[in-house]
Amino acid sequence: MNELKAALRHLDQRYSLFKQQQFTFVTALDHTRENAHDKIQPVSTLAQVQNYLDHHCNNTTDKRSLIMFLDLCKDLSEFCSQLQDINPKSCSPDDVLEKCKVLLSCNNDMRNLRAKYPHDEVNHLSCEEAKHHYGGVVSILPIALDYLKDGIGIIELAQYEAAKNNRYAQCNKREEPKENKDSSTQTAVLQMKDCEITSIKWKPSTKKKNKPLISKTPWVPSGKTNGL
């Protein structure tokens, strides 16, 4: 996560440098749009800016400014994809990373896009006509950076929750053997009691046995006994 934050800070620094050259960038768009005979409609897509650079840019300064803008858009898009790989659940249209991905796509219509407070890029445009023609193209970078910062925060929170749940599971796992031990001890005690009960049942009877019958002499009638 620290590496991702460092990469985002680097992208933010590059944008701060580009922002200082916003007037040069808008002038480059003016020149190339004039060469393309395309000054009626506002700049609407990144593909349109790429077309101006490839076919209608004759000035080195203009070319450098347009390249800086397009390279930054490309790197922000790649960084967004990297965050989505880390957070595969980000597939909902309401997810900030998905919004950023759509925003930075080549053919996304950005004519009505406007960066709001605390961003002041649109307010720095010279007049209402400039705001109408270039308000979207100067707003795309600050808005994309906001989406990426929010995405980093969401991923960081998700990782924290996952780590907390893992610690909780480990604590429960440590306590489980104790419970098993107690239950096994209780089972052993019960088994021992059962054995005692069983042994009591099978003890020899303590009742007195019947005495053996004592043989008696035959009965002899009174009187003569010679015949016996």
GROMACS elastic network, one bead per residue, 0.5 to 0.9 nm:
[ bonds ]
;  ai    aj funct       b0    kb
    1     4     6  0.51148   500
    1     5     6  0.62854   500
    1     6     6  0.86515   500
    1   152     6  0.83202   500
    1   155     6  0.87434   500
    1   156     6  0.72497   500
    2     5     6  0.50938   500
    2     6     6  0.61637   500
    2     7     6  0.86394   500
    3     6     6  0.50396   500
    3     7     6  0.61706   500
    3     8     6  0.86325   500
    4     7     6  0.50670   500
    4     8     6  0.61942   500
    4     9     6  0.86180   500
    4    79     6  0.88000   500
    4    83     6  0.84327   500
    4   152     6  0.79062   500
    5     8     6  0.50856   500
    5     9     6  0.61727   500
    5    10     6  0.86545   500
    5   149     6  0.87072   500
    5   152     6  0.75216   500
    6     9     6  0.50673   500
    6    10     6  0.62807   500
    6    11     6  0.87703   500
    7    10     6  0.50971   500
    7    11     6  0.63780   500
    7    12     6  0.86758   500
    7    79     6  0.84316   500
    8    11     6  0.50437   500
    8    12     6  0.61248   500
    8    13     6  0.86022   500
    8    76     6  0.87126   500
    8    79     6  0.81346   500
    8   145     6  0.83286   500
    8   148     6  0.79367   500
    8   149     6  0.77672   500
    8   152     6  0.89458   500
    9    13     6  0.61479   500
    9    14     6  0.86464   500
   10    13     6  0.50738   500
   10    14     6  0.63065   500
   10    15     6  0.86991   500
   11    14     6  0.50718   500
   11    15     6  0.62813   500
   11    16     6  0.87029   500
   11    72     6  0.76028   500
   11    75     6  0.79951   500
   11    76     6  0.73932   500
   11   145     6  0.84048   500
   12    15     6  0.50540   500
   12    16     6  0.62375   500
   12    17     6  0.87530   500
   12   142     6  0.89377   500
   12   145     6  0.72606   500
   13    17     6  0.63855   500
   13    18     6  0.86919   500
   14    17     6  0.51627   500
   14    18     6  0.62928   500
   14    19     6  0.86283   500
   14    72     6  0.76554   500
   15    19     6  0.59229   500
   15    20     6  0.86511   500
   15    69     6  0.86828   500
   15    72     6  0.74476   500
   15   141     6  0.75379   500
   15   142     6  0.81078   500
   16    19     6  0.50274   500
   16    20     6  0.65609   500
   17    20     6  0.54236   500
   17    21     6  0.70680   500
   18    21     6  0.52082   500
   18    22     6  0.65432   500
   18    25     6  0.85424   500
   18    65     6  0.82131   500
   18    68     6  0.73157   500
   18    69     6  0.73777   500
   19    22     6  0.50959   500
   19    23     6  0.86075   500
   19   121     6  0.78847   500
   19   138     6  0.88921   500
   20    23     6  0.78849   500
   20    24     6  0.88474   500
   21    24     6  0.52469   500
   21    25     6  0.62990   500
   21    26     6  0.88251   500
   21    65     6  0.78607   500
   22    26     6  0.61921   500
   22    27     6  0.85176   500
   22    65     6  0.87901   500
   22   121     6  0.81221   500
   22   124     6  0.86421   500
   22   125     6  0.87786   500
   22   138     6  0.78673   500
   23    26     6  0.52275   500
   23    27     6  0.61363   500
   23    28     6  0.86199   500
   23   124     6  0.86091   500
   23   125     6  0.79421   500
   24    27     6  0.50586   500
   24    28     6  0.61672   500
   24    29     6  0.87238   500
   24    61     6  0.80670   500
   24    62     6  0.73125   500
   24    65     6  0.68758   500
   25    28     6  0.50578   500
   25    29     6  0.63634   500
   25    30     6  0.87010   500
   25    62     6  0.69944   500
   25    65     6  0.54315   500
   25    66     6  0.65509   500
   25    69     6  0.80628   500
   26    29     6  0.50271   500
   26    30     6  0.62157   500
   26    31     6  0.87470   500
   26   125     6  0.85923   500
   26   130     6  0.86615   500
   26   134     6  0.73545   500
   26   138     6  0.85064   500
   27    31     6  0.62735   500
   27    32     6  0.86931   500
   27    62     6  0.75448   500
   28    31     6  0.51753   500
   28    32     6  0.61812   500
   28    33     6  0.84330   500
   28    57     6  0.80700   500
   28    59     6  0.82283   500
   28    61     6  0.77616   500
   28    63     6  0.74565   500
   28    65     6  0.70833   500
   28    66     6  0.71209   500
   29    32     6  0.52499   500
   29    33     6  0.58531   500
   29    34     6  0.83431   500
   29    43     6  0.86014   500
   29    49     6  0.78240   500
   29    52     6  0.77462   500
   29    62     6  0.77820   500
   29    66     6  0.79392   500
   29   134     6  0.86899   500
   30    33     6  0.52978   500
   30    34     6  0.61100   500
   30    35     6  0.86697   500
   30    39     6  0.77581   500
   31    34     6  0.52030   500
   31    35     6  0.63099   500
   31    36     6  0.87124   500
   31    56     6  0.83884   500
   31    57     6  0.76019   500
   31    58     6  0.87066   500
   31    59     6  0.86481   500
   31    62     6  0.79612   500
   32    36     6  0.61430   500
   32    37     6  0.85422   500
   32    38     6  0.86009   500
   32    49     6  0.89725   500
   32    52     6  0.56209   500
   32    53     6  0.74458   500
   32    55     6  0.85964   500
   32    56     6  0.51903   500
   32    57     6  0.54012   500
   32    58     6  0.79049   500
   32    62     6  0.82450   500
   33    37     6  0.59873   500
   33    38     6  0.50452   500
   33    39     6  0.56173   500
   33    43     6  0.89395   500
   33    52     6  0.68643   500
   33    56     6  0.75614   500
   33    57     6  0.89870   500
   34    38     6  0.61387   500
   34    39     6  0.60415   500
   34    56     6  0.86068   500
   35    38     6  0.77334   500
   35    52     6  0.85719   500
   35    56     6  0.57052   500
   35    57     6  0.77695   500
   35    58     6  0.88921   500
   36    39     6  0.80749   500
   36    52     6  0.72908   500
   36    55     6  0.82073   500
   36    56     6  0.60173   500
   37    40     6  0.84047   500
   38    41     6  0.67939   500
   38    42     6  0.87460   500
   39    42     6  0.73995   500
   39    43     6  0.88879   500
   39   133     6  0.85233   500
   40   133     6  0.84575   500
   41    44     6  0.81250   500
   41   132     6  0.89853   500
   41   133     6  0.68605   500
   42   111     6  0.64849   500
   42   130     6  0.88773   500
   42   132     6  0.65157   500
   42   134     6  0.63912   500
   42   135     6  0.85423   500
   42   136     6  0.83768   500
   43    46     6  0.83370   500
   43    48     6  0.70533   500
   43    49     6  0.75205   500
   43   109     6  0.89578   500
   43   110     6  0.78190   500
   43   111     6  0.65638   500
   43   133     6  0.59024   500
   43   134     6  0.61666   500
   43   135     6  0.86389   500
   43   136     6  0.73657   500
   43   137     6  0.66078   500
   44    47     6  0.86070   500
   44    48     6  0.70052   500
   44    49     6  0.85955   500
   44   107     6  0.82899   500
   44   108     6  0.77282   500
   44   109     6  0.52470   500
   44   110     6  0.51482   500
   44   112     6  0.85739   500
   44   133     6  0.85554   500
   44   134     6  0.86885   500
   44   136     6  0.72673   500
   44   137     6  0.73297   500
   45    48     6  0.52457   500
   45    49     6  0.68237   500
   45    50     6  0.89103   500
   45   105     6  0.84781   500
   45   106     6  0.63009   500
   45   107     6  0.53249   500
   45   108     6  0.57247   500
   45   109     6  0.54313   500
   45   110     6  0.60986   500
   45   111     6  0.78476   500
   45   136     6  0.89704   500
   45   137     6  0.78282   500
   46    49     6  0.50699   500
   46    50     6  0.62572   500
   46    51     6  0.86134   500
   46    70     6  0.76473   500
   46    73     6  0.85891   500
   46   104     6  0.77995   500
   46   105     6  0.74994   500
   46   107     6  0.64572   500
   46   108     6  0.75000   500
   46   109     6  0.86102   500
   46   110     6  0.86068   500
   46   137     6  0.80689   500
   47    51     6  0.61601   500
   47    52     6  0.87048   500
   47   105     6  0.87416   500
   47   106     6  0.50558   500
   47   107     6  0.60254   500
   47   108     6  0.87627   500
   48    51     6  0.50023   500
   48    52     6  0.63403   500
   48    53     6  0.87506   500
   48   106     6  0.84143   500
   48   107     6  0.82958   500
   49    52     6  0.50726   500
   49    53     6  0.63483   500
   49    54     6  0.87306   500
   49    66     6  0.75835   500
   49    70     6  0.79580   500
   50    53     6  0.50849   500
   50    54     6  0.61461   500
   50    55     6  0.85986   500
   50    66     6  0.80857   500
   50    67     6  0.86252   500
   50    70     6  0.74067   500
   51    54     6  0.51157   500
   51    55     6  0.59431   500
   51    56     6  0.74639   500
   52    55     6  0.55738   500
   52    57     6  0.61861   500
   52    66     6  0.87149   500
   53    56     6  0.59835   500
   53    57     6  0.51739   500
   53    58     6  0.87113   500
   53    62     6  0.84914   500
   53    63     6  0.64401   500
   53    66     6  0.66081   500
   53    67     6  0.76839   500
   54    57     6  0.67746   500
   55    58     6  0.86478   500
   57    60     6  0.80763   500
   57    62     6  0.68606   500
   57    63     6  0.61848   500
   58    62     6  0.76819   500
   58    63     6  0.74874   500
   59    62     6  0.51898   500
   59    63     6  0.60487   500
   59    64     6  0.86480   500
   60    63     6  0.50055   500
   60    64     6  0.61447   500
   60    65     6  0.86614   500
   61    64     6  0.51797   500
   61    65     6  0.62995   500
   61    66     6  0.87273   500
   62    65     6  0.52125   500
   62    66     6  0.62193   500
   62    67     6  0.85697   500
   63    66     6  0.52444   500
   63    67     6  0.60714   500
   63    68     6  0.85674   500
   64    67     6  0.51744   500
   64    68     6  0.61658   500
   64    69     6  0.87402   500
   65    68     6  0.51610   500
   65    69     6  0.63731   500
   65    70     6  0.88171   500
   66    69     6  0.51376   500
   66    70     6  0.62117   500
   66    71     6  0.85048   500
   67    70     6  0.51943   500
   67    71     6  0.58890   500
   67    72     6  0.83986   500
   68    71     6  0.53089   500
   68    72     6  0.61847   500
   68    73     6  0.87194   500
   69    72     6  0.53110   500
   69    73     6  0.63501   500
   69    74     6  0.87580   500
   69   141     6  0.87102   500
   70    73     6  0.50446   500
   70    74     6  0.61416   500
   70    75     6  0.86392   500
   71    74     6  0.50291   500
   71    75     6  0.61413   500
   71    76     6  0.85429   500
   72    75     6  0.51256   500
   72    76     6  0.60833   500
   72    77     6  0.85372   500
   72   141     6  0.81525   500
   73    76     6  0.51905   500
   73    77     6  0.62058   500
   73    78     6  0.87438   500
   73   104     6  0.65644   500
   73   140     6  0.85179   500
   73   141     6  0.70077   500
   73   144     6  0.87292   500
   74    77     6  0.51336   500
   74    78     6  0.63084   500
   74    79     6  0.86696   500
   74   104     6  0.77390   500
   75    78     6  0.50688   500
   75    79     6  0.61023   500
   75    80     6  0.85257   500
   76    79     6  0.50442   500
   76    80     6  0.61370   500
   76    81     6  0.87187   500
   76   100     6  0.88139   500
   76   101     6  0.89526   500
   76   104     6  0.78750   500
   76   141     6  0.84803   500
   76   144     6  0.75404   500
   76   145     6  0.77344   500
   76   148     6  0.83672   500
   77    80     6  0.50250   500
   77    81     6  0.63718   500
   77    82     6  0.87263   500
   77   100     6  0.75972   500
   77   101     6  0.61991   500
   77   103     6  0.89028   500
   77   104     6  0.60056   500
   77   105     6  0.78394   500
   77   144     6  0.87144   500
   78    81     6  0.50799   500
   78    82     6  0.62773   500
   78    83     6  0.87886   500
   78   101     6  0.89012   500
   79    83     6  0.63603   500
   79    84     6  0.86984   500
   79   148     6  0.83409   500
   80    83     6  0.51633   500
   80    84     6  0.62842   500
   80    85     6  0.87691   500
   80    97     6  0.62955   500
   80    98     6  0.83818   500
   80   100     6  0.70225   500
   80   101     6  0.64732   500
   80   148     6  0.67170   500
   80   151     6  0.85750   500
   81    85     6  0.62896   500
   81    86     6  0.88184   500
   81    97     6  0.81446   500
   81   101     6  0.74110   500
   82    85     6  0.51818   500
   82    86     6  0.66022   500
   82    87     6  0.87941   500
   83    86     6  0.51240   500
   83    87     6  0.61716   500
   83    88     6  0.85117   500
   83    97     6  0.76308   500
   83   148     6  0.83951   500
   83   151     6  0.75291   500
   83   152     6  0.76000   500
   83   155     6  0.82119   500
   84    88     6  0.55631   500
   84    89     6  0.78404   500
   84    90     6  0.61684   500
   84    91     6  0.83535   500
   84    97     6  0.67782   500
   84    98     6  0.81339   500
   84   151     6  0.88513   500
   85    88     6  0.54514   500
   85    89     6  0.89985   500
   85    90     6  0.88080   500
   86    89     6  0.89302   500
   86   155     6  0.79859   500
   87    90     6  0.59893   500
   87   155     6  0.65964   500
   87   158     6  0.88887   500
   88    91     6  0.71606   500
   89    92     6  0.78554   500
   90    93     6  0.85309   500
   90    94     6  0.88752   500
   90    95     6  0.59071   500
   90    96     6  0.80707   500
   90    97     6  0.66642   500
   90    98     6  0.66354   500
   91    94     6  0.83750   500
   91    95     6  0.68269   500
   91    97     6  0.83697   500
   91    98     6  0.64031   500
   92    95     6  0.52645   500
   92    96     6  0.88162   500
   92    98     6  0.68825   500
   93    96     6  0.81351   500
   93    97     6  0.89795   500
   93    98     6  0.60306   500
   93    99     6  0.66608   500
   94    97     6  0.87118   500
   94    98     6  0.72243   500
   94    99     6  0.69680   500
   95    98     6  0.53034   500
   95    99     6  0.62835   500
   95   100     6  0.87274   500
   95   151     6  0.84029   500
   96   100     6  0.61467   500
   96   101     6  0.86276   500
   96   146     6  0.89668   500
   96   147     6  0.53729   500
   96   148     6  0.73821   500
   96   150     6  0.69385   500
   96   151     6  0.61299   500
   97   101     6  0.61460   500
   97   102     6  0.86600   500
   97   147     6  0.63727   500
   97   148     6  0.65522   500
   97   150     6  0.83286   500
   97   151     6  0.59248   500
   98   101     6  0.50254   500
   98   102     6  0.62658   500
   98   103     6  0.85054   500
   99   102     6  0.52033   500
   99   103     6  0.60168   500
   99   104     6  0.86944   500
   99   144     6  0.85011   500
   99   147     6  0.75051   500
  100   104     6  0.62192   500
  100   105     6  0.86671   500
  100   143     6  0.81471   500
  100   144     6  0.54964   500
  100   145     6  0.83799   500
  100   146     6  0.89120   500
  100   147     6  0.59111   500
  100   148     6  0.71804   500
  101   104     6  0.54088   500
  101   105     6  0.63407   500
  101   144     6  0.85469   500
  102   105     6  0.52464   500
  102   106     6  0.87937   500
  102   108     6  0.67689   500
  103   106     6  0.85271   500
  103   108     6  0.61577   500
  103   109     6  0.83140   500
  103   110     6  0.78099   500
  103   140     6  0.73269   500
  103   143     6  0.87606   500
  103   144     6  0.71705   500
  104   107     6  0.85021   500
  104   108     6  0.70994   500
  104   140     6  0.76802   500
  104   141     6  0.86961   500
  104   144     6  0.75277   500
  105   108     6  0.55356   500
  106   109     6  0.88437   500
  107   110     6  0.88976   500
  109   112     6  0.78434   500
  109   113     6  0.83798   500
  109   136     6  0.88000   500
  110   113     6  0.50553   500
  110   114     6  0.85471   500
  110   135     6  0.87286   500
  110   136     6  0.51318   500
  110   137     6  0.67088   500
  110   139     6  0.85763   500
  110   140     6  0.75150   500
  111   114     6  0.84921   500
  111   132     6  0.80064   500
  111   133     6  0.77144   500
  111   134     6  0.79667   500
  111   135     6  0.72883   500
  111   137     6  0.75034   500
  112   132     6  0.85503   500
  112   135     6  0.76748   500
  112   136     6  0.59827   500
  113   135     6  0.69182   500
  113   137     6  0.78106   500
  113   138     6  0.89624   500
  113   139     6  0.64485   500
  113   140     6  0.72221   500
  114   122     6  0.71509   500
  114   135     6  0.60679   500
  114   136     6  0.56839   500
  114   137     6  0.87446   500
  114   138     6  0.82369   500
  114   139     6  0.54401   500
  114   140     6  0.79171   500
  114   143     6  0.84946   500
  115   118     6  0.84219   500
  115   119     6  0.59870   500
  115   120     6  0.74433   500
  115   121     6  0.72228   500
  115   122     6  0.69203   500
  115   135     6  0.81846   500
  115   136     6  0.80261   500
  115   138     6  0.81249   500
  115   140     6  0.74915   500
  115   141     6  0.89487   500
  115   142     6  0.68833   500
  115   143     6  0.62154   500
  116   119     6  0.54342   500
  116   120     6  0.71388   500
  116   121     6  0.87281   500
  116   122     6  0.83154   500
  116   139     6  0.85469   500
  116   143     6  0.86737   500
  117   120     6  0.66126   500
  119   122     6  0.79190   500
  119   123     6  0.86613   500
  119   139     6  0.85563   500
  119   142     6  0.72573   500
  119   143     6  0.88488   500
  120   123     6  0.52308   500
  120   124     6  0.64416   500
  121   124     6  0.53266   500
  121   125     6  0.70927   500
  121   135     6  0.81206   500
  121   138     6  0.64054   500
  121   139     6  0.67707   500
  121   142     6  0.85316   500
  122   125     6  0.55388   500
  122   130     6  0.89304   500
  122   131     6  0.62845   500
  122   134     6  0.80899   500
  122   135     6  0.55201   500
  122   136     6  0.83648   500
  122   138     6  0.68248   500
  122   139     6  0.69977   500
  123   126     6  0.78587   500
  123   127     6  0.86910   500
  123   131     6  0.78830   500
  123   135     6  0.88789   500
  124   127     6  0.86653   500
  124   131     6  0.88705   500
  125   128     6  0.78932   500
  125   129     6  0.89262   500
  125   130     6  0.59736   500
  125   131     6  0.59270   500
  125   134     6  0.80311   500
  125   135     6  0.78780   500
  126   129     6  0.82166   500
  126   130     6  0.62473   500
  126   131     6  0.76195   500
  127   130     6  0.52778   500
  127   131     6  0.62754   500
  127   132     6  0.86737   500
  128   132     6  0.60533   500
  128   133     6  0.86309   500
  129   132     6  0.50229   500
  129   133     6  0.62401   500
  129   134     6  0.84335   500
  130   133     6  0.51237   500
  130   134     6  0.56475   500
  130   135     6  0.71469   500
  131   134     6  0.53142   500
  131   136     6  0.80988   500
  132   135     6  0.57139   500
  132   136     6  0.80259   500
  133   136     6  0.75912   500
  133   137     6  0.83909   500
  134   137     6  0.53437   500
  134   138     6  0.61875   500
  134   139     6  0.84830   500
  135   138     6  0.56039   500
  135   139     6  0.62116   500
  135   140     6  0.89619   500
  136   139     6  0.50907   500
  136   140     6  0.63475   500
  137   140     6  0.56196   500
  137   141     6  0.80386   500
  138   141     6  0.68158   500
  138   142     6  0.80764   500
  139   142     6  0.58724   500
  139   143     6  0.62800   500
  139   144     6  0.85971   500
  140   143     6  0.54070   500
  140   144     6  0.60344   500
  140   145     6  0.86663   500
  141   144     6  0.51295   500
  141   145     6  0.61981   500
  141   146     6  0.86996   500
  142   145     6  0.51343   500
  142   146     6  0.62909   500
  142   147     6  0.87868   500
  143   146     6  0.50938   500
  143   147     6  0.63648   500
  143   148     6  0.87760   500
  144   147     6  0.51061   500
  144   148     6  0.63056   500
  144   149     6  0.87230   500
  145   148     6  0.50534   500
  145   149     6  0.61638   500
  145   150     6  0.85927   500
  146   149     6  0.51524   500
  146   150     6  0.62230   500
  146   151     6  0.85430   500
  147   150     6  0.51572   500
  147   151     6  0.61040   500
  147   152     6  0.87244   500
  148   152     6  0.61747   500
  148   153     6  0.86218   500
  149   152     6  0.51548   500
  149   153     6  0.63699   500
  149   154     6  0.87866   500
  150   153     6  0.50812   500
  150   154     6  0.62738   500
  150   155     6  0.87514   500
  151   154     6  0.51032   500
  151   155     6  0.62323   500
  151   156     6  0.85378   500
  152   155     6  0.52353   500
  152   156     6  0.60779   500
  152   157     6  0.86067   500
  153   156     6  0.51113   500
  153   157     6  0.61681   500
  153   158     6  0.86167   500
  154   157     6  0.51842   500
  154   158     6  0.61901   500
  154   159     6  0.86897   500
  155   158     6  0.50247   500
  155   159     6  0.61621   500
  155   160     6  0.85807   500
  156   159     6  0.51638   500
  156   160     6  0.62014   500
  156   161     6  0.87022   500
  157   160     6  0.50443   500
  157   161     6  0.62115   500
  157   162     6  0.86039   500
  158   161     6  0.51482   500
  158   162     6  0.61546   500
  158   163     6  0.86298   500
  159   162     6  0.50211   500
  159   163     6  0.61184   500
  159   164     6  0.85456   500
  160   163     6  0.51356   500
  160   164     6  0.61294   500
  160   165     6  0.86181   500
  161   164     6  0.50494   500
  161   165     6  0.61383   500
  161   166     6  0.85255   500
  162   165     6  0.51616   500
  162   166     6  0.61188   500
  162   167     6  0.86656   500
  163   167     6  0.61961   500
  163   168     6  0.86058   500
  164   167     6  0.51421   500
  164   168     6  0.62351   500
  164   169     6  0.86618   500
  165   169     6  0.61406   500
  165   170     6  0.86162   500
  166   169     6  0.50227   500
  166   170     6  0.61706   500
  166   171     6  0.86467   500
  167   170     6  0.50676   500
  167   171     6  0.62292   500
  167   172     6  0.87047   500
  168   171     6  0.51663   500
  168   172     6  0.63597   500
  168   173     6  0.86301   500
  169   172     6  0.51501   500
  169   173     6  0.61269   500
  169   174     6  0.87440   500
  170   174     6  0.62381   500
  170   175     6  0.87456   500
  171   174     6  0.51928   500
  171   175     6  0.64582   500
  171   176     6  0.87879   500
  172   175     6  0.51868   500
  172   176     6  0.62081   500
  173   176     6  0.51832   500
  173   177     6  0.75622   500
  174   177     6  0.65625   500
  174   178     6  0.78723   500
  175   178     6  0.55192   500
  175   179     6  0.67144   500
  175   180     6  0.89832   500
  176   179     6  0.51549   500
  176   180     6  0.62271   500
  176   181     6  0.85524   500
  177   181     6  0.59208   500
  177   182     6  0.84999   500
  178   182     6  0.61581   500
  178   183     6  0.85387   500
  179   182     6  0.50705   500
  179   183     6  0.61110   500
  179   184     6  0.84498   500
  180   183     6  0.50475   500
  180   184     6  0.59351   500
  180   185     6  0.83972   500
  181   184     6  0.50294   500
  181   185     6  0.60048   500
  181   186     6  0.84893   500
  182   185     6  0.50068   500
  182   186     6  0.60981   500
  182   187     6  0.84856   500
  183   187     6  0.60547   500
  183   188     6  0.85116   500
  184   188     6  0.60566   500
  184   189     6  0.85478   500
  185   189     6  0.61564   500
  185   190     6  0.85422   500
  186   189     6  0.50562   500
  186   190     6  0.61463   500
  186   191     6  0.85305   500
  187   190     6  0.50283   500
  187   191     6  0.60591   500
  187   192     6  0.85333   500
  188   192     6  0.60804   500
  188   193     6  0.85335   500
  189   192     6  0.50409   500
  189   193     6  0.61652   500
  189   194     6  0.85219   500
  190   193     6  0.50255   500
  190   194     6  0.60946   500
  190   195     6  0.85574   500
  191   195     6  0.61326   500
  191   196     6  0.86005   500
  192   196     6  0.62098   500
  192   197     6  0.86018   500
  193   197     6  0.61488   500
  193   198     6  0.84676   500
  194   197     6  0.50509   500
  194   198     6  0.60261   500
  194   199     6  0.85491   500
  195   199     6  0.60593   500
  195   200     6  0.84993   500
  196   199     6  0.51168   500
  196   200     6  0.61764   500
  196   201     6  0.86589   500
  197   200     6  0.51162   500
  197   201     6  0.63341   500
  197   202     6  0.88206   500
  198   201     6  0.51020   500
  198   202     6  0.63850   500
  198   203     6  0.88650   500
  199   202     6  0.51117   500
  199   203     6  0.62047   500
  200   203     6  0.53608   500
  200   204     6  0.89477   500
  201   204     6  0.86418   500
  202   205     6  0.86216   500
  203   206     6  0.85119   500
  204   207     6  0.89938   500
  205   208     6  0.84879   500
  206   209     6  0.88036   500
  208   211     6  0.86110   500
  210   213     6  0.88104   500
  211   214     6  0.88077   500
  216   219     6  0.85680   500
  217   220     6  0.87720   500
  220   223     6  0.87477   500
  220   225     6  0.81112   500
  220   228     6  0.89640   500
  221   224     6  0.81037   500
  221   225     6  0.83045   500
  222   225     6  0.79198   500
  224   227     6  0.76069   500
  224   228     6  0.88012   500
  225   228     6  0.55519   500
